[in-house]
Amino acid sequence: MKVPVELGDVQETLLIPLYGRAQDARAHRSVLGDRRAVELVDAIDYDFRRFRGPALAGSVLRASIFDGYIRDFLAEHPDGTVVDLGCGLSTRFDRLDNGDVRWFDLDVPDTMALRRRFFEDSDRYTMIAGSVFDDGWHDVVAERPGPVFLLSEAVLLYFPEAEVLDVLGRIARRFVGDTLALDTGGAMMMDNQERNPVFRAVTARMKWTCDDPGSLAAAGLELVDSRSFARPQKTVGATWPWKYRILLGAMGFTPMVSAYKVNLFRL
Ligand SMILES: C[S@@+](CC[C@H](N)C(=O)[O-])C[C@H]1O[C@@H](n2cnc3c(N)ncnc32)[C@H](O)[C@@H]1O
């Protein structure tokens, strides 16, 4: 029997990148090669075909940009700590595990209950049921010595600006000197959600508009790198099919492409 899905509105959006990664894995030239995503899609009782449009490929490309940042971090700190805040059904630990990293995946209880149907804790991998907005997870992560890489992919976009700035400030104060990767969406992206076919299939809408990731300095986040789909890291872009590289490179100056960014900050 397939696994039923009982998720809140924002939580349901995790099924979009999951399906995107499964579609990518089935493609002739796959970016992430995430066969596990195919297994999960096949095992979950949900009509994934309702998700259409460029956001599916976009979720794969953005995941590869985040992966690139974490690979760089692990090259420098092989036994460092990685924390994925709002992990959904991400398979990133499986993709990037180097045999030494200590990894925490955090998500809210209903998502975590679904995740636990498919994933298990191990000596270096721990799932935490909780909210990014509660500080409970800080102590669990900070118990471990050494550098920490925090990431939050397609999560904070769904929350009001005041809540996002408040939580980022608290994280920056607690993890001073560590690294955080998160994505931001400018007004062009936020104002065009109704035209995005994947949003016709779900109830949740994005709320946090951020045109300038550098402005997060006010919350204690120093911007060290920022990537749009037109300008991925070289090693990451090399894994993308030519059609994406040419198309997105050519559209790089249009607000539709430049409004979305994956950013790296020093806290
Ligand atoms: C679009 S999905 C992204 C999932 C994953 N990061 C990925 O890219 O595949 C949004 C995620 O935010 C999670 N989420 C919603 N509210 C949250 C909260 N308060 N704290 C942590 N995660 C939350 C949802 O459960 C869901 O997994």
The ligand as an ORCA input file, in Angstrom:
! r2SCAN-3c Opt
* xyz 0 1
  C       9.344     23.805     -0.601
  S       9.608     22.689      0.728
  C      11.384     22.564      0.652
  C      11.881     21.267      1.186
  C      13.389     21.049      0.994
  N      14.165     22.105      1.578
  C      13.704     20.906     -0.471
  O      14.203     21.868     -1.073
  O      13.428     19.829     -1.024
  C       9.310     23.653      2.185
  C       9.673     22.923      3.468
  O       9.557     23.817      4.601
  C       9.178     23.020      5.681
  N       8.696     23.879      6.771
  C       7.511     24.537      6.865
  N       7.448     25.228      8.012
  C       8.620     25.002      8.668
  C       9.136     25.444      9.916
  N       8.457     26.249     10.714
  N      10.360     24.992     10.288
  C      11.079     24.146      9.468
  N      10.622     23.726      8.272
  C       9.416     24.148      7.870
  C       8.122     22.127      5.106
  O       7.781     21.045      5.927
  C       8.801     21.714      3.802
  O       9.589     20.582      3.987
*
